[in-house]
């Protein structure tokens, strides 16, 4: 398990990561979301030891993280850091050897990842000759080689087509199934909601919220939709009901308390048929926008 405890990073007088605390549990995929300048990349660099902490502590399995621990972490930076003139297979084998694999094990692991990420026909080509999407796949493979104990991935899905996203998601889930904690950042909130077990929302260097996707969605404004066989203008007179829209027999509502729903439905049924009365839980994207609104 990876834990961040009141982590701080300053550049001069500017605090870009301000007492951030969260954890990434074994076998769970955690999405790290926030707008530009939220401090996500800086936080990930501190996890990997690329940047020093100005305060707080990062722990791995309960003890302060060490350089030896980090050698077992798989890291994918937002900016590609591979060798453009090396071949795909050659540099993955090289990186596998740096992780302590034998030459045979490194080639086996690299070849498996190349096949899984649909790069088989590109294995002998130089990275600089590949499309940006294929370069991204190689960068992903570099993070996954050698069966890392933790994955820290900065925007891993950027530039990937839907098929590549599905292949990548399947690979990551195989790692979490083996107990590997996975932390990844992304601006694709719908994708984060679909893939992640847990989420961390960060803005201006601070953690605004953390928890499961469902718990965060429940923190947003839950609305109700009422569809009847007739006019719905009468809902404006029901105490505890805030009408967002009401037209053509459909009303979008916010209810002050849970018991208002029972009174509202009873009144609707008294007036005629009710075709739908449903709770509308906001998406993670809706919650994110609400939390980070200026």
C-alpha positions as CSV (number, residue, x, y, z in Angstrom):
1,X,0.0,0.0,0.0
2,X,1.2,3.5,-0.9
3,X,0.4,6.3,1.6
4,X,0.9,10.0,1.2
5,X,0.7,11.9,4.6
6,X,0.5,15.7,4.4
7,X,2.9,15.9,1.5
8,X,4.2,19.3,0.6
9,X,6.2,20.7,-2.3
10,X,7.4,24.2,-2.6
11,X,9.3,26.0,-5.3
12,X,10.6,29.1,-3.6
13,X,7.7,30.9,-2.1
14,X,5.1,29.0,-4.2
15,X,3.4,26.0,-2.7
16,X,2.3,23.7,-5.5
17,X,1.4,20.6,-3.4
18,X,-0.2,21.7,-0.1
19,X,-0.5,19.0,2.6
20,X,-1.8,16.3,0.3
21,X,-2.9,13.0,1.9
22,X,-4.3,9.9,0.3
23,X,-3.5,6.2,-0.2
24,X,-3.5,3.6,-3.0
25,X,-4.5,0.2,-1.6
26,X,-3.3,-3.2,-2.8
27,X,-5.2,-4.5,-5.8
28,X,-7.1,-1.2,-6.4
29,X,-7.0,1.2,-9.3
30,X,-7.0,4.8,-8.1
31,X,-7.7,7.7,-10.5
32,X,-5.9,11.0,-9.8
33,X,-7.8,13.9,-11.4
34,X,-7.5,17.6,-11.5
35,X,-7.1,20.5,-13.9
36,X,-3.9,21.9,-15.2
37,X,-1.8,23.2,-12.3
38,X,-3.5,21.0,-9.7
39,X,-0.1,19.5,-8.7
40,X,-0.8,15.9,-9.9
41,X,2.5,15.5,-11.9
42,X,4.5,17.1,-9.0
43,X,2.9,14.7,-6.6
44,X,3.7,11.7,-8.8
45,X,7.3,12.9,-9.2
46,X,7.7,13.0,-5.4
47,X,6.3,9.5,-5.1
48,X,9.0,8.3,-7.5
49,X,11.8,10.4,-5.9
50,X,12.3,12.6,-8.9
51,X,11.5,15.6,-6.7
52,X,12.2,15.9,-3.0
53,X,9.5,16.6,-0.4
54,X,9.3,19.9,1.3
55,X,7.2,18.4,4.0
56,X,5.2,15.3,5.0
57,X,5.9,11.7,4.3
58,X,5.4,9.0,1.7
59,X,5.1,5.4,3.0
60,X,5.3,2.1,1.2
61,X,3.7,-0.8,3.2
62,X,3.8,1.3,6.3
63,X,7.4,2.5,6.3
64,X,9.0,5.5,4.7
65,X,9.6,4.8,1.0
66,X,13.2,4.1,0.0
67,X,15.2,4.1,-3.2
68,X,15.2,0.3,-3.1
69,X,11.4,0.3,-2.9
70,X,11.2,2.7,-5.9
71,X,13.3,0.3,-8.0
72,X,10.3,-2.0,-7.9
73,X,7.8,0.7,-9.0
74,X,6.7,1.2,-12.6
75,X,6.5,4.8,-13.6
76,X,5.2,6.5,-16.7
77,X,5.9,10.2,-16.9
78,X,3.6,12.6,-18.8
79,X,6.4,13.5,-21.1
80,X,7.9,10.6,-23.0
81,X,11.3,9.7,-21.7
82,X,12.5,6.9,-24.0
83,X,15.3,6.8,-26.5
84,X,14.0,7.8,-29.9
85,X,16.8,6.1,-31.9
86,X,16.5,2.7,-30.2
87,X,14.3,0.0,-31.4
88,X,11.1,-0.8,-29.5
89,X,12.3,-4.3,-28.5
90,X,15.9,-3.2,-27.8
91,X,15.0,-0.4,-25.3
92,X,12.4,-2.5,-23.5
93,X,14.9,-5.3,-23.0
94,X,17.4,-2.7,-21.8
95,X,14.9,-1.3,-19.3
96,X,14.1,-4.8,-18.1
97,X,17.8,-5.5,-17.5
98,X,17.9,-2.3,-15.4
99,X,15.1,-3.7,-13.3
100,X,17.2,-6.7,-12.6
101,X,15.8,-9.2,-15.1
102,X,18.1,-11.6,-16.9
103,X,18.5,-11.1,-20.6
104,X,16.2,-14.0,-21.4
105,X,13.5,-12.8,-18.9
106,X,13.7,-9.2,-20.1
107,X,13.2,-10.3,-23.8
108,X,10.3,-12.6,-22.8
109,X,8.6,-9.8,-20.8
110,X,9.2,-7.2,-23.5
111,X,7.9,-9.5,-26.3
112,X,4.8,-10.3,-24.3
113,X,4.0,-6.6,-23.7
114,X,4.8,-5.8,-27.4
115,X,2.2,-8.4,-28.5
116,X,-0.4,-7.4,-25.9
117,X,-0.1,-3.7,-26.9
118,X,-0.4,-4.5,-30.7
119,X,3.2,-3.5,-31.5
120,X,4.4,-6.8,-32.9
121,X,5.0,-5.4,-36.4
122,X,6.9,-2.4,-34.8
123,X,9.2,-4.4,-32.6
124,X,12.3,-3.7,-34.7
125,X,11.5,-0.1,-35.6
126,X,13.0,3.0,-34.0
127,X,10.7,4.8,-31.6
128,X,11.1,8.1,-33.5
129,X,9.5,6.4,-36.6
130,X,6.3,5.5,-34.8
131,X,3.1,7.4,-34.6
132,X,2.5,9.3,-31.3
133,X,-0.1,6.7,-30.3
134,X,2.3,3.9,-30.8
135,X,5.0,5.8,-28.9
136,X,2.6,6.0,-26.1
137,X,2.1,2.3,-26.1
138,X,5.9,1.8,-25.9
139,X,6.0,4.2,-22.9
140,X,3.3,2.1,-21.2
141,X,5.2,-1.1,-21.9
142,X,8.3,0.5,-20.3
143,X,6.4,1.1,-17.1
144,X,4.9,-2.4,-17.0
145,X,8.1,-4.4,-17.7
146,X,9.5,-6.5,-14.9
147,X,6.3,-7.0,-12.9
148,X,6.4,-3.8,-10.8
149,X,5.1,-3.8,-7.2
150,X,3.3,-0.4,-7.8
151,X,2.3,1.5,-10.9
152,X,2.4,5.3,-11.1
153,X,1.1,6.4,-14.5
154,X,0.8,10.1,-15.6
155,X,-1.8,10.4,-18.3
156,X,-1.3,6.8,-19.7
157,X,-4.4,6.9,-22.0
158,X,-3.5,10.2,-23.7
159,X,-3.4,9.8,-27.5
160,X,-4.7,6.2,-27.5
161,X,-7.5,5.0,-29.7
162,X,-10.5,3.2,-28.1
163,X,-9.0,-0.3,-28.9
164,X,-5.7,0.6,-27.3
165,X,-7.5,2.0,-24.3
166,X,-9.4,-1.3,-23.8
167,X,-6.1,-3.3,-24.1
168,X,-4.4,-1.0,-21.6
169,X,-7.3,-1.2,-19.2
170,X,-7.2,-5.0,-19.4
171,X,-3.5,-5.0,-18.7
172,X,-3.9,-2.7,-15.7
173,X,-6.7,-4.8,-14.3
174,X,-4.5,-7.9,-14.5
175,X,-2.0,-6.1,-12.3
176,X,-4.6,-5.1,-9.7
177,X,-5.9,-8.7,-9.8
178,X,-2.4,-9.7,-8.6
179,X,-2.6,-7.2,-5.8
180,X,-0.6,-4.4,-7.4
181,X,-1.7,-0.9,-6.5
182,X,-2.2,1.4,-9.5
183,X,-2.3,5.2,-9.5
184,X,-3.0,7.0,-12.7
185,X,-3.9,10.5,-13.7
186,X,-6.2,11.4,-16.5
187,X,-8.3,14.3,-17.9
188,X,-10.7,11.7,-19.3
189,X,-13.2,11.7,-16.4
190,X,-15.6,9.2,-18.0
191,X,-12.8,6.8,-18.4
192,X,-11.7,7.3,-14.8
193,X,-15.2,6.6,-13.6
194,X,-15.4,3.5,-15.6
195,X,-12.1,2.0,-14.6
196,X,-11.2,3.1,-11.1
197,X,-12.0,1.6,-7.8
198,X,-11.1,4.9,-6.0
199,X,-10.6,8.5,-7.0
200,X,-8.6,11.5,-5.7
201,X,-9.7,15.0,-6.8
202,X,-7.1,17.6,-6.5
203,X,-7.1,21.4,-7.3
204,X,-4.6,24.1,-6.6
205,X,-2.3,21.7,-4.9
206,X,-4.9,20.5,-2.4
207,X,-6.9,17.3,-2.1
208,X,-10.6,18.3,-2.4
209,X,-12.1,14.8,-2.1
210,X,-11.1,11.1,-2.1
211,X,-13.1,7.9,-2.0
212,X,-14.9,5.4,-4.3
213,X,-16.5,6.7,-7.5
214,X,-20.0,6.0,-6.0
215,X,-19.3,7.8,-2.7
216,X,-18.0,10.9,-4.6
217,X,-21.0,10.9,-6.9
218,X,-23.2,10.8,-3.9
219,X,-21.5,14.0,-2.7
220,X,-22.7,15.9,-5.7
221,X,-26.2,17.3,-6.1
222,X,-28.6,14.4,-6.5
223,X,-31.6,15.3,-8.6
224,X,-34.9,13.6,-9.5
225,X,-36.8,13.4,-12.7
226,X,-40.6,13.3,-12.7
227,X,-42.5,12.3,-15.9
228,X,-46.3,12.4,-15.8
229,X,-49.1,12.1,-18.2
230,X,-49.9,15.8,-17.9
231,X,-48.6,19.2,-16.8
232,X,-46.0,19.4,-14.0
233,X,-46.2,23.1,-13.2
234,X,-47.9,22.2,-9.9
235,X,-44.6,20.9,-8.5
236,X,-43.5,24.5,-7.9
237,X,-46.0,24.6,-5.1
238,X,-44.7,21.6,-3.2
239,X,-42.7,22.5,-0.1
240,X,-39.0,21.4,-0.2
241,X,-38.9,21.1,-4.0
242,X,-36.6,23.2,-6.1
243,X,-37.6,23.1,-9.7
244,X,-34.7,23.1,-12.2
245,X,-36.9,22.7,-15.3
246,X,-40.5,21.8,-15.9
247,X,-42.0,21.4,-19.4
248,X,-43.9,18.9,-21.6
249,X,-44.8,16.7,-18.6
250,X,-41.2,16.3,-17.4
251,X,-39.7,18.1,-14.4
252,X,-36.1,18.1,-13.2
253,X,-36.0,18.7,-9.4
254,X,-33.9,19.0,-6.4
255,X,-35.4,17.8,-3.1
256,X,-34.6,19.3,0.3
257,X,-35.0,16.0,2.2
258,X,-35.7,12.4,1.5
259,X,-39.3,12.5,2.9
260,X,-40.1,15.2,0.2
261,X,-39.8,12.4,-2.4
262,X,-42.7,10.4,-0.8
263,X,-44.9,13.5,-0.6
264,X,-44.1,14.5,-4.1
265,X,-44.8,11.1,-5.6
266,X,-48.1,10.8,-3.6
267,X,-49.3,14.1,-5.0
268,X,-48.2,13.2,-8.6
269,X,-50.2,9.9,-8.4
270,X,-53.2,11.8,-7.0
271,X,-53.2,14.0,-10.1
272,X,-52.8,11.2,-12.6
273,X,-50.5,8.6,-14.1
274,X,-46.7,8.7,-13.3
275,X,-44.5,7.4,-16.1
276,X,-41.2,7.9,-14.3
277,X,-39.9,9.1,-10.9
278,X,-36.2,8.5,-10.7
279,X,-33.1,9.6,-8.8
280,X,-30.4,11.1,-11.1
281,X,-27.0,10.7,-9.5
282,X,-24.4,13.0,-10.9
283,X,-21.4,11.6,-12.8
284,X,-17.8,12.0,-11.6
285,X,-17.4,14.7,-14.2
286,X,-20.3,16.6,-12.8
287,X,-18.9,16.3,-9.3
288,X,-15.5,17.4,-10.4
289,X,-16.9,20.5,-12.1
290,X,-19.0,21.3,-9.1
291,X,-16.0,21.0,-6.7
292,X,-13.5,22.9,-8.9
293,X,-15.8,25.7,-10.0
294,X,-14.3,29.1,-9.4
